[in-house]
């Protein structure tokens, strides 16, 4: 059999995988989390690790301290800051007794800075439900804690809750790419979680039980790695039974995006550098999803280049049908998820954004595997 037959059959299979994933992702549209109701609710400890984040803390803390939840505390881990963060927190604490400060002067050698800061914050927590976000994030609703705490209340065996976090909309192609990549990543890990294959979360909006974190030795074998305080923790310990998803417009946080290509490059190198530590099954899943995404554009070019043979060539007809279906499914799935979160997405730019995403995953992913990345602050 000629190699082109094997090639086309491979395209059929990969495109079929991509279609199946899109169909499964439509479950996200039906995913409708509800906030925790009532006044007799378990306490929640919100933990934020901050290194020289005075300006961000001035904006974030009012949003956290005004949350509509009956019993919660806010723990700010002042991680080796020299920008007057501690003085600001010290004076604010006098007016807000639910605000607590953990001050770190030095990080032990056996663990990286941010992981140590989070660990100290979790250990200082009064309550078993720990909700994490970053200093440059902003919850979009006063119901944020209620939504993220609800899965723990609804199901006692829930140990991890995966939230959603997006980036602010700003002018320029870089911002459009950042927002698309963030939405696409959410689309992938949220779909995986809904079908019982949780493999990552984002530390900008992530919750877990304090007892669960301490029982499993926190960041365990990954505590020396620069990144992975969120996705590697989830990848190592999350299962279909102990993990829940909370994707709702009132349960998201929004962060300020990078505005320079170089800054964004460094950030993505750091994030992608930990992918090689994922479980083998999850690496296989992500490889298949990436190959199926790449196969779509290869198949699109193949169909266009052999347009005259479609009528008489059965397998080419099948490939053309799959490509046509994906041309509808992918924009639809992205639009529905964005609408669910009350976010915007430049639909007309989707082909350019997706091709840019494929290019960056290939280049930065390989770069991250072959080079050593810088430390967190």
C-alpha positions as CSV (number, residue, x, y, z in Angstrom):
1,X,0.0,0.0,0.0
2,X,1.3,3.4,-0.9
3,X,2.5,5.7,1.9
4,X,-0.2,8.3,1.1
5,X,-2.9,5.8,2.2
6,X,-1.2,5.4,5.6
7,X,-0.9,9.2,5.8
8,X,-4.5,9.8,5.0
9,X,-5.7,7.0,7.4
10,X,-3.6,8.7,10.1
11,X,-5.3,12.0,9.3
12,X,-8.7,10.4,9.6
13,X,-7.9,9.0,13.0
14,X,-6.3,12.2,14.4
15,X,-9.2,14.3,13.0
16,X,-11.6,11.9,14.6
17,X,-9.9,12.3,18.0
18,X,-10.2,16.1,17.6
19,X,-13.9,15.9,16.7
20,X,-14.6,13.6,19.7
21,X,-12.8,16.0,22.0
22,X,-14.8,19.0,20.7
23,X,-18.1,17.0,21.2
24,X,-17.0,16.1,24.8
25,X,-16.2,19.7,25.5
26,X,-19.8,20.7,24.8
27,X,-20.4,19.3,28.3
28,X,-18.8,22.5,29.6
29,X,-21.9,24.4,28.4
30,X,-24.1,22.2,30.6
31,X,-21.7,22.5,33.5
32,X,-23.5,24.8,35.9
33,X,-21.9,25.2,39.3
34,X,-23.9,26.8,42.1
35,X,-22.6,29.0,45.0
36,X,-22.6,27.7,48.6
37,X,-25.8,28.9,50.2
38,X,-26.6,29.8,53.8
39,X,-24.6,31.2,56.7
40,X,-23.5,28.0,58.4
41,X,-20.7,27.2,56.0
42,X,-17.2,25.8,56.6
43,X,-14.4,28.4,56.9
44,X,-12.2,29.2,53.9
45,X,-8.6,30.4,54.0
46,X,-7.6,32.5,51.0
47,X,-3.8,32.3,50.5
48,X,-1.8,34.7,48.3
49,X,2.0,34.6,47.9
50,X,3.4,38.0,47.3
51,X,6.9,39.2,46.4
52,X,7.2,43.0,46.1
53,X,3.5,43.3,45.1
54,X,2.5,46.4,47.0
55,X,0.7,48.0,44.1
56,X,-1.2,44.8,43.3
57,X,-2.1,44.2,46.9
58,X,-3.6,47.7,47.2
59,X,-6.1,46.6,44.5
60,X,-6.6,43.0,45.4
61,X,-7.1,43.1,49.1
62,X,-10.3,45.2,49.1
63,X,-11.8,42.7,46.6
64,X,-10.9,39.8,48.8
65,X,-11.9,41.4,52.1
66,X,-15.3,42.3,50.7
67,X,-16.2,38.8,49.6
68,X,-19.7,37.6,50.4
69,X,-18.9,34.6,52.6
70,X,-19.7,34.2,56.3
71,X,-16.4,32.7,57.5
72,X,-13.1,33.3,55.8
73,X,-9.6,34.7,56.3
74,X,-7.1,36.2,53.9
75,X,-3.5,35.1,54.4
76,X,-0.9,37.2,52.6
77,X,2.6,35.5,52.5
78,X,5.0,38.4,52.3
79,X,7.8,36.6,50.5
80,X,11.1,38.6,51.0
81,X,9.6,41.9,49.9
82,X,11.4,45.2,50.2
83,X,8.7,47.5,48.7
84,X,6.9,48.4,51.9
85,X,4.4,45.6,51.4
86,X,4.6,44.5,55.1
87,X,4.0,48.1,56.4
88,X,0.9,48.3,54.2
89,X,-0.4,45.0,55.4
90,X,0.4,45.7,59.0
91,X,-1.7,48.9,59.0
92,X,-4.5,47.3,57.0
93,X,-4.7,44.4,59.5
94,X,-5.7,46.7,62.2
95,X,-9.0,47.4,60.4
96,X,-9.6,43.9,59.1
97,X,-9.1,41.1,61.7
98,X,-9.6,38.4,59.0
99,X,-6.4,39.5,57.4
100,X,-3.3,37.6,58.5
101,X,0.3,38.1,57.4
102,X,3.0,35.5,57.1
103,X,6.4,37.0,56.6
104,X,9.3,35.1,55.0
105,X,12.8,36.5,55.3
106,X,14.7,33.6,53.8
107,X,13.9,30.5,51.7
108,X,15.4,27.1,52.6
109,X,17.7,25.6,50.0
110,X,15.6,22.4,49.5
111,X,12.6,24.3,48.0
112,X,11.9,27.1,45.6
113,X,10.7,30.5,46.7
114,X,7.0,30.4,45.6
115,X,6.5,26.8,46.7
116,X,7.9,27.6,50.2
117,X,5.7,30.7,50.4
118,X,2.5,28.8,49.5
119,X,3.5,26.0,51.9
120,X,3.9,28.5,54.8
121,X,0.5,30.0,53.9
122,X,-1.2,26.7,53.9
123,X,0.3,25.7,57.2
124,X,-0.8,29.0,58.7
125,X,-4.4,28.5,57.5
126,X,-7.0,28.1,60.2
127,X,-9.5,26.4,57.9
128,X,-9.3,23.2,55.9
129,X,-10.5,24.7,52.6
130,X,-7.6,26.7,51.1
131,X,-8.3,28.9,48.1
132,X,-5.3,30.2,46.2
133,X,-4.8,33.1,43.8
134,X,-2.0,35.4,42.8
135,X,-1.3,39.0,43.8
136,X,-1.9,40.2,40.3
137,X,-5.3,38.5,40.0
138,X,-8.7,40.0,40.6
139,X,-11.9,38.0,41.5
140,X,-14.7,39.4,39.3
141,X,-17.4,38.7,41.8
142,X,-18.1,38.9,45.5
143,X,-19.4,35.4,45.2
144,X,-16.0,34.0,44.2
145,X,-15.4,32.2,47.5
146,X,-19.0,30.8,47.6
147,X,-18.6,29.2,44.2
148,X,-15.1,27.8,44.8
149,X,-16.1,26.4,48.2
150,X,-19.4,24.8,47.0
151,X,-17.9,21.6,45.6
152,X,-16.2,20.8,48.9
153,X,-19.5,21.2,50.7
154,X,-21.5,19.2,48.1
155,X,-19.2,16.2,48.1
156,X,-17.1,15.3,51.2
157,X,-14.5,13.3,49.2
158,X,-13.7,16.4,47.1
159,X,-10.1,17.4,47.8
160,X,-9.3,19.6,44.8
161,X,-11.3,22.2,43.0
162,X,-10.1,23.5,39.6
163,X,-11.1,27.1,38.8
164,X,-10.8,29.3,35.8
165,X,-8.6,32.3,35.3
166,X,-8.5,34.6,32.3
167,X,-6.5,37.7,31.3
168,X,-7.6,41.3,30.8
169,X,-8.4,42.4,27.2
170,X,-6.0,45.0,25.8
171,X,-5.1,46.1,22.3
172,X,-2.6,44.2,20.1
173,X,-2.0,40.8,18.7
174,X,0.1,39.6,21.7
175,X,-2.9,40.2,24.0
176,X,-5.2,38.4,21.6
177,X,-2.8,35.4,21.6
178,X,-2.5,35.4,25.4
179,X,-6.2,35.4,25.8
180,X,-6.8,32.7,23.2
181,X,-4.0,30.5,24.7
182,X,-5.5,30.9,28.2
183,X,-9.0,30.1,27.0
184,X,-7.8,27.1,24.9
185,X,-5.8,25.7,27.9
186,X,-8.9,26.1,30.1
187,X,-11.0,24.4,27.4
188,X,-8.6,21.4,27.4
189,X,-8.1,20.9,31.1
190,X,-11.7,21.6,32.0
191,X,-13.0,19.1,29.4
192,X,-10.5,16.5,30.7
193,X,-11.7,17.1,34.3
194,X,-15.3,16.7,33.3
195,X,-14.6,13.3,31.7
196,X,-12.6,12.1,34.8
197,X,-9.1,12.9,33.6
198,X,-8.0,15.9,35.6
199,X,-4.3,16.7,34.7
200,X,-3.7,20.3,35.7
201,X,-5.0,23.5,37.2
202,X,-3.9,27.1,37.5
203,X,-2.7,28.6,40.7
204,X,-4.5,31.9,39.9
205,X,-7.7,30.1,40.9
206,X,-7.2,26.8,42.6
207,X,-8.5,25.3,45.9
208,X,-7.7,22.2,47.9
209,X,-8.0,20.9,51.4
210,X,-5.2,21.8,53.9
211,X,-5.3,18.3,55.3
212,X,-4.9,16.8,51.8
213,X,-2.0,19.1,51.0
214,X,-0.1,18.2,54.3
215,X,-1.0,14.5,54.1
216,X,0.7,14.3,50.7
217,X,3.8,16.3,51.7
218,X,2.7,19.4,49.8
219,X,4.7,19.8,46.6
220,X,6.6,16.6,47.4
221,X,9.1,15.5,44.7
222,X,8.6,18.7,42.7
223,X,9.5,21.2,45.4
224,X,12.9,22.0,43.8
225,X,11.4,22.8,40.4
226,X,10.9,26.5,39.6
227,X,7.3,26.1,38.3
228,X,4.6,23.6,39.0
229,X,3.1,24.9,42.2
230,X,-0.3,24.4,40.5
231,X,-0.3,22.0,37.6
232,X,2.3,19.5,39.0
233,X,0.5,19.4,42.3
234,X,-2.8,18.7,40.5
235,X,-1.2,16.3,38.0
236,X,0.3,14.2,40.8
237,X,-2.7,13.9,43.1
238,X,-5.9,14.7,41.2
239,X,-8.3,11.8,40.4
240,X,-11.8,11.6,39.0
241,X,-13.2,11.0,42.5
242,X,-11.3,13.7,44.5
243,X,-11.4,16.5,41.9
244,X,-14.2,18.9,41.0
245,X,-14.5,21.7,38.4
246,X,-15.9,25.2,38.9
247,X,-16.2,27.2,35.7
248,X,-18.6,30.1,36.1
249,X,-18.5,33.8,35.3
250,X,-18.9,34.6,39.0
251,X,-16.1,32.2,40.0
252,X,-13.3,33.4,37.8
253,X,-10.3,35.6,38.4
254,X,-8.7,37.9,35.9
255,X,-5.0,38.7,35.6
256,X,-3.0,41.4,34.0
257,X,-1.2,40.0,30.9
258,X,2.3,40.5,29.8
259,X,2.7,43.5,27.4
260,X,6.1,42.6,25.9
261,X,6.9,39.6,23.8
262,X,10.1,38.9,25.7
263,X,8.3,38.9,29.1
264,X,5.7,36.6,27.7
265,X,8.3,34.3,26.2
266,X,10.1,34.0,29.6
267,X,6.8,33.3,31.3
268,X,5.7,30.5,28.9
269,X,9.2,28.9,29.0
270,X,8.8,28.7,32.8
271,X,5.3,27.3,32.6
272,X,6.0,24.7,29.8
273,X,9.3,23.5,31.5
274,X,7.3,21.3,33.9
275,X,5.3,19.4,31.2
276,X,7.9,16.6,31.1
277,X,7.1,15.8,34.8
278,X,3.4,15.0,34.0
279,X,2.2,11.4,34.3
280,X,2.9,9.3,31.2
281,X,-0.8,9.0,30.5
282,X,-1.4,12.7,30.6
283,X,1.6,13.4,28.4
284,X,0.2,10.9,25.9
285,X,-3.2,12.6,26.0
286,X,-1.7,16.1,25.4
287,X,0.5,14.7,22.6
288,X,-2.6,13.3,20.9
289,X,-4.5,16.6,21.3
290,X,-1.5,18.5,19.9
291,X,-1.1,16.2,17.0
292,X,-4.8,16.2,16.2
293,X,-4.7,20.0,16.2
294,X,-1.7,20.0,13.9
295,X,-3.4,17.3,11.7
296,X,-6.4,19.7,11.1
297,X,-4.2,22.2,9.3
298,X,-2.3,19.5,7.4
299,X,-5.6,18.0,6.3
300,X,-7.0,21.4,5.3
301,X,-4.0,21.9,3.1
302,X,-4.2,18.4,1.7
303,X,-7.9,18.8,0.8
304,X,-7.3,22.2,-0.8
305,X,-4.4,20.8,-2.8
306,X,-6.4,17.8,-4.0
307,X,-9.7,19.4,-4.4
308,X,-10.2,17.8,-7.8
309,X,-9.9,14.3,-6.4
310,X,-12.5,14.6,-3.7
311,X,-15.4,13.4,-5.9
312,X,-13.7,10.1,-6.9
313,X,-11.5,9.4,-3.8
314,X,-13.5,8.0,-0.9
315,X,-11.0,8.5,1.9
316,X,-10.4,12.1,0.8
317,X,-14.1,12.7,1.0
318,X,-14.0,11.5,4.6
319,X,-11.1,13.8,5.4
320,X,-12.9,16.7,3.8
321,X,-16.0,16.0,5.8
322,X,-14.0,15.9,9.1
323,X,-12.3,19.2,8.2
324,X,-15.6,20.9,7.4
325,X,-17.1,19.7,10.7
326,X,-14.1,21.1,12.6
327,X,-14.3,24.4,10.8
328,X,-17.6,24.8,12.6
329,X,-17.0,22.9,15.8
330,X,-13.8,24.7,17.0
331,X,-15.1,28.3,16.7
332,X,-18.4,27.2,18.2
333,X,-16.7,25.6,21.3
334,X,-14.4,28.6,21.9
335,X,-17.4,31.0,21.5
336,X,-19.6,29.0,23.9
337,X,-16.9,28.8,26.6
338,X,-16.1,32.5,26.2
339,X,-19.8,33.4,26.4
340,X,-20.2,31.2,29.5
341,X,-17.5,33.2,31.2
342,X,-18.7,36.5,29.8
343,X,-15.4,37.0,28.0
344,X,-14.7,38.0,24.5
345,X,-12.7,36.2,21.8
346,X,-11.8,37.5,18.3
347,X,-13.5,34.9,16.2
348,X,-12.2,36.2,12.9
349,X,-8.6,35.9,14.2
350,X,-9.0,32.3,15.4
351,X,-7.1,30.7,12.5
352,X,-4.2,33.1,13.0
353,X,-4.2,32.7,16.7
354,X,-4.4,28.9,16.5
355,X,-1.5,28.7,14.0
356,X,0.5,31.1,16.3
357,X,-0.4,28.9,19.2
358,X,0.9,25.7,17.4
359,X,4.1,27.5,16.5
360,X,4.8,28.7,20.0
361,X,4.0,25.4,21.6
362,X,6.4,23.7,19.2
363,X,9.2,26.3,19.7
364,X,8.9,27.3,23.3
365,X,8.0,23.7,24.4
366,X,11.2,22.4,22.8
367,X,13.2,25.3,24.2
368,X,11.9,24.7,27.7
369,X,12.9,21.1,27.6
370,X,16.4,21.9,26.5
371,X,17.2,24.9,28.6
372,X,17.2,25.8,32.3
373,X,14.7,28.5,33.2
374,X,15.0,31.3,35.7
375,X,13.6,31.3,39.2
376,X,10.3,32.8,40.3
377,X,11.2,36.4,41.4
